[in-house]
Amino acid sequence: MAAININMLEDGVDYEKLGLRSYRLIKDISKKTNSRPPNGKGLLTKFGYLDDDGLLTLYAGFCWDGATGALDTNDIMRASAFHDWFCNNVLNRSLPSSYRREGDDLFYIIMLEDGAPRWRAIYAHGAVVLYGKMVVRMLES
């Protein structure tokens, strides 16, 4: 399928739509976060790197499913990509389950940065928090 270029405020996000609710980054994107790697050293994964200072870089090729429970619009795509990186790494246990909430909060912050109305960011944040709690409960049982 053809690549789609979305320009979001200061951070452009180049990705391609692979199918229904399936996307892949075409170029790296980075975001300063409040998160630090749990072991005090950078966390390198196949499609991302969280450095010691909290800079999270998602690499070209990273795939995600957009925003679960919300429409995939320009003001949510970057947020959903970073959020899914956190979720994937909690699920595969590269990050402790406590990092799920850090990903949820980052999702909310990026949505506001990218121009989402506050009410929509609150709604979407609530949805990812509830869904994340369900997933963590399943992991811990």
Disulfide bonds with the S-S distance in Angstrom:
none
